[in-house]
């Protein structure tokens, strides 16, 4: 489906909806600007702590492929 067609279909569905929740959610999504997004101080502190643990070698990160492989190995058992 092309973007223009997809936009038209979404607009048509949006025009027909009477659900206030959906309208508010769409309005919220469309008003979001990534430049305006800011993390709370609490989240920043938590991320800093996690980064320090990672740098100190106390935690490890995994790729999506590694997680998938591990999960599948546990399911098969």
N, C-alpha and C positions, 0 to 999 in steps of 0.2 A: 504494500500500500504506500503510495506516495505521500509525502508530508502534507501537501495541500489538501489532498482528499481526507487524510486523517484529521486535519484541523477542522475541515467542514463537518465531518461526522461528529467530532467532539462538540463543536459549536451547536449543532442541531440538537444533540442530546442535552446539552446544558440549557438551551433555550426552552426545552420541553419540561425540564425538571421543576418541581415545586418544593423539593426537599431543601429546607433551609440549611441543614448541616452540610450538604454537598455544596451549596452555593458559597457558604462561608469558607469551606476548605479550599475550593477552587480559587476564591478571591485571595485567600492567604498564600496559596502556592504561587499565584501569579504576581503577588506583591513582593515576594522575597527577592532580595538582591544580595548576592554572595558577599558583596563589599560591606554590607551592613551587618553581617553576621559576626557576633563576637562571643567567645566562650566566657563562661562565668569564671570567677577567680578560683572557685572550688575545683572546677574541671581542669583549669590550667595547672593548679598545684598537683592534682592527681596525675596528669600527663607528665609533668616534670619529674615526679617521683618514679613513675614507670620508666622513663627515659634513663634516669640515674641507675635504676636496677639493671636495665639492659646493658648500659655501659660498663657496669661493675661485673658483668658476667653472671649475675644472680638469676636472670631470666633468659628465656630464649624465645625467638619468634619463629613462626613456621609459614611456609608458603601455602596457598590454597591447595596445591597439588599434594603437598606433604600431609595436610590435614585430611584430605579426601582419602589418600592411601591408608593412613592410620585408621580412619573410621571404617573403611571397607574391610580392613583386616580384622577388626573387632566384630563386625557384623557376621562375617563368615565363620567365626568360631562357635 
